[in-house]
Amino acid sequence: MAVYLLQSYGGFPASATNPVIFPPSTEAALIADGRATAAGITSGENTRGGPGYFATQGGNKAMVDQAGLGRDVANVNKAPLISTAIPMGSLALTSYETNGTAPTAGTMYLTEINIYAAQTYTGIGVLNGTTVGTDNHLVALYGADGTLLANSAVAGALSAGASAWQDRAFTAPITLIPGRYFLGVQSNGTTATLRHLETALGATNSTGAQAGTFGTVPATLTTVPVTITNAQGVISRLYV
């Protein structure tokens, strides 16, 4: 793997465009500390000598334009500006899980999302419940294989806006290829509520919850979610 450094390290300057490679344990530690993000996308080689014809990222593999990965992913962003984990329909936001549910401090709550076209995203928005203003939350993005791809500042940001979407930016924007990802939300307290996916409202996303310590973002998930658990995954979305 390779990483983009958010702070200088090992003689390399911080850069959002030039990836560097360290031993896997060092890369995992830098990502977990919020000092780097996974470079993510690599290009597959054409076995017949032509241009690369697929991209891999966090366990996802997607076909790309024969003109090359740069043209298809970097310059032709085709996905919507906002990609929500579940269709919100015409229901009022307050119809989803009524008041919301308070989280367990340090637990990373995970919600599956599927991306169908390349897009560069700034961060993750979460749907708050009716109680806000007491706890800090942070967000994280994982690939289909449970690899951390991006996260917001590890200090988190105060929950704000009752029954409203609250956006939290990644430490650096990230371009995603089509595939399956997981949106993570972590809280430092147990008071500010979040709204969750409910099977009664048609949720079919895999969800999960991994215990931990707030501000420590797991570099890899212990278990990649493969089942649907009612009222566990936070209603969340990617935004440009």
C-alpha positions as CSV (number, residue, x, y, z in Angstrom):
1,M,0.0,0.0,0.0
2,A,1.0,3.7,-0.1
3,V,0.0,6.7,1.9
4,Y,-0.4,10.5,1.5
5,L,1.3,12.2,4.4
6,L,-0.7,14.9,6.2
7,Q,2.4,15.8,8.2
8,S,6.0,15.4,7.3
9,Y,7.5,12.0,8.4
10,G,10.7,10.1,7.8
11,G,12.2,12.8,5.7
12,F,9.2,13.1,3.4
13,P,7.1,16.3,3.2
14,A,3.3,16.3,3.6
15,S,1.6,15.9,0.2
16,A,-1.9,15.2,-1.1
17,T,-0.6,14.2,-4.5
18,N,2.7,12.3,-4.0
19,P,2.2,8.9,-2.3
20,V,5.0,7.3,-0.2
21,I,5.6,3.8,0.9
22,F,6.6,2.6,4.4
23,P,6.4,-0.8,6.1
24,P,2.7,-1.8,6.5
25,S,2.9,-1.4,10.3
26,T,4.2,2.1,10.0
27,E,1.5,3.0,7.4
28,A,-1.2,1.6,9.7
29,A,0.1,3.6,12.7
30,L,0.3,6.9,10.6
31,I,-3.3,6.4,9.4
32,A,-4.6,5.6,12.8
33,D,-2.9,8.7,14.3
34,G,-4.5,10.9,11.6
35,R,-1.0,11.7,10.2
36,A,-1.7,10.1,6.8
37,T,-4.4,8.7,4.6
38,A,-4.3,5.6,2.4
39,A,-3.3,6.5,-1.2
40,G,-6.0,4.0,-2.2
41,I,-6.2,3.7,-5.9
42,T,-3.7,1.5,-7.9
43,S,-3.9,0.7,-11.6
44,G,-4.1,-2.8,-13.0
45,E,-1.9,-3.8,-15.9
46,N,-3.3,-5.0,-19.2
47,T,-1.9,-8.5,-19.8
48,R,-1.7,-7.7,-23.6
49,G,0.6,-4.7,-23.2
50,G,-2.1,-2.0,-23.5
51,P,-2.9,0.7,-20.9
52,G,-4.1,-0.3,-17.4
53,Y,-7.7,-1.4,-17.6
54,F,-8.9,-1.6,-14.0
55,A,-8.4,0.1,-10.7
56,T,-8.3,-1.4,-7.2
57,Q,-9.1,0.4,-4.0
58,G,-9.8,-0.9,-0.5
59,G,-10.8,-4.3,-1.9
60,N,-12.9,-2.9,-4.7
61,K,-12.0,-3.4,-8.4
62,A,-13.5,-1.4,-11.2
63,M,-13.1,-1.2,-14.9
64,V,-11.6,2.1,-16.2
65,D,-11.4,3.9,-19.5
66,Q,-8.7,2.5,-21.9
67,A,-7.3,6.0,-22.1
68,G,-6.1,5.4,-18.5
69,L,-7.0,5.7,-14.9
70,G,-6.3,9.4,-14.7
71,R,-8.8,10.3,-17.4
72,D,-11.6,8.2,-16.0
73,V,-11.3,8.8,-12.3
74,A,-9.6,12.2,-11.9
75,N,-11.3,14.1,-14.7
76,V,-14.7,12.5,-15.3
77,N,-16.5,12.4,-12.0
78,K,-19.9,10.8,-12.7
79,A,-21.5,10.0,-9.4
80,P,-24.0,12.3,-7.7
81,L,-22.7,15.2,-5.6
82,I,-24.3,13.5,-2.6
83,S,-24.5,9.7,-2.2
84,T,-26.7,8.5,0.7
85,A,-26.3,5.1,2.3
86,I,-30.1,4.5,1.9
87,P,-32.8,6.2,-0.3
88,M,-34.4,8.8,1.9
89,G,-37.6,9.1,0.0
90,S,-40.2,11.7,0.9
91,L,-40.4,10.9,4.6
92,A,-39.6,13.6,7.0
93,L,-36.1,13.2,8.6
94,T,-37.8,12.9,12.0
95,S,-39.6,9.7,10.7
96,Y,-36.3,7.8,10.9
97,E,-35.9,6.3,14.3
98,T,-38.0,9.1,16.0
99,N,-35.5,10.8,18.4
100,G,-32.4,8.8,17.4
101,T,-30.3,6.7,19.8
102,A,-27.3,7.6,21.9
103,P,-24.1,5.8,21.0
104,T,-21.6,3.9,23.1
105,A,-18.4,6.1,23.5
106,G,-15.6,4.9,21.3
107,T,-17.6,2.4,19.3
108,M,-17.2,2.8,15.5
109,Y,-20.7,2.4,14.0
110,L,-20.6,1.2,10.3
111,T,-23.0,1.5,7.5
112,E,-22.6,-0.1,4.0
113,I,-22.8,2.2,1.0
114,N,-22.4,1.3,-2.7
115,I,-20.8,3.7,-5.2
116,Y,-21.7,3.2,-8.9
117,A,-19.4,5.8,-10.5
118,A,-16.2,7.5,-9.8
119,Q,-16.3,10.7,-7.7
120,T,-14.1,12.8,-5.4
121,Y,-15.7,13.2,-2.0
122,T,-14.9,15.8,0.7
123,G,-16.4,14.0,3.7
124,I,-19.3,12.2,5.4
125,G,-22.6,13.7,6.6
126,V,-24.5,12.1,9.4
127,L,-28.2,12.5,10.4
128,N,-28.4,13.7,14.0
129,G,-31.2,12.9,16.4
130,T,-33.0,15.3,18.6
131,T,-30.3,15.7,21.2
132,V,-27.1,17.6,20.1
133,G,-24.4,19.8,21.5
134,T,-23.0,17.5,24.1
135,D,-20.5,15.2,22.4
136,N,-17.9,15.2,19.7
137,H,-18.2,12.8,16.7
138,L,-15.8,11.9,14.0
139,V,-16.3,9.9,10.8
140,A,-14.2,7.4,8.8
141,L,-14.4,5.6,5.5
142,Y,-13.5,2.0,4.9
143,G,-13.1,-0.1,1.8
144,A,-14.9,-3.4,1.1
145,D,-12.0,-5.3,2.7
146,G,-12.1,-3.2,5.9
147,T,-9.1,-1.0,5.1
148,L,-9.3,2.6,6.3
149,L,-9.3,5.0,3.4
150,A,-10.1,8.4,5.0
151,N,-11.2,10.0,8.2
152,S,-12.1,13.3,9.7
153,A,-10.0,15.1,12.4
154,V,-9.4,12.6,15.3
155,A,-10.5,15.3,17.8
156,G,-14.0,15.2,16.3
157,A,-16.5,18.0,16.1
158,L,-19.3,18.9,18.4
159,S,-22.7,17.5,17.4
160,A,-24.8,20.3,16.1
161,G,-28.2,20.6,14.4
162,A,-31.1,18.6,15.8
163,S,-32.8,16.3,13.3
164,A,-30.5,17.6,10.6
165,W,-27.6,16.5,8.5
166,Q,-24.2,17.4,9.8
167,D,-21.2,17.2,7.4
168,R,-17.7,16.4,8.6
169,A,-14.8,16.8,6.2
170,F,-12.0,14.2,5.7
171,T,-8.5,15.4,6.5
172,A,-8.1,15.3,2.7
173,P,-10.6,14.7,-0.2
174,I,-10.6,11.2,-1.6
175,T,-11.5,9.9,-5.1
176,L,-13.5,6.6,-4.9
177,I,-13.9,4.1,-7.7
178,P,-17.2,2.1,-8.0
179,G,-17.6,-0.4,-5.3
180,R,-18.7,-1.3,-1.7
181,Y,-17.6,0.9,1.2
182,F,-18.5,1.5,4.8
183,L,-19.2,4.8,6.5
184,G,-18.1,4.9,10.1
185,V,-19.2,7.2,12.9
186,Q,-17.6,7.4,16.4
187,S,-18.6,9.4,19.5
188,N,-16.7,10.5,22.6
189,G,-19.9,10.5,24.7
190,T,-23.2,8.8,25.2
191,T,-25.7,11.7,25.1
192,A,-25.9,13.3,21.6
193,T,-28.1,11.0,19.5
194,L,-27.8,9.7,16.0
195,R,-30.4,8.3,13.7
196,H,-30.0,4.7,12.5
197,L,-31.1,2.5,9.6
198,E,-34.3,0.5,10.4
199,T,-35.4,-2.6,8.6
200,A,-39.0,-1.5,9.1
201,L,-38.3,1.4,6.7
202,G,-36.7,-0.9,4.1
203,A,-33.0,-0.8,5.1
204,T,-31.0,-3.6,3.5
205,N,-27.4,-2.3,4.1
206,S,-24.9,-4.4,6.1
207,T,-24.1,-2.7,9.4
208,G,-21.6,-3.3,12.2
209,A,-20.2,-1.9,15.4
210,Q,-16.6,-2.2,16.5
211,A,-15.7,-1.2,20.1
212,G,-12.7,1.1,20.6
213,T,-11.5,4.4,22.0
214,F,-12.6,7.7,20.7
215,G,-9.9,9.4,18.6
216,T,-8.3,6.1,17.7
217,V,-9.4,5.3,14.2
218,P,-8.9,1.6,13.4
219,A,-6.6,1.1,10.4
220,T,-8.5,-2.0,9.6
221,L,-11.8,-3.4,10.7
222,T,-11.7,-6.5,12.9
223,T,-14.8,-7.8,11.2
224,V,-16.2,-6.5,7.9
225,P,-20.0,-6.2,8.3
226,V,-21.9,-8.9,6.3
227,T,-25.3,-8.9,8.1
228,I,-28.1,-6.4,8.6
229,T,-28.7,-5.4,12.2
230,N,-31.7,-3.1,12.9
231,A,-30.9,0.3,14.3
232,Q,-27.1,-0.2,14.3
233,G,-25.7,1.6,11.3
234,V,-25.9,5.4,11.3
235,I,-27.8,7.1,8.5
236,S,-25.0,8.8,6.7
237,R,-23.9,10.0,3.2
238,L,-20.8,11.0,1.2
239,Y,-20.7,14.6,-0.1
240,V,-18.6,16.4,-2.6
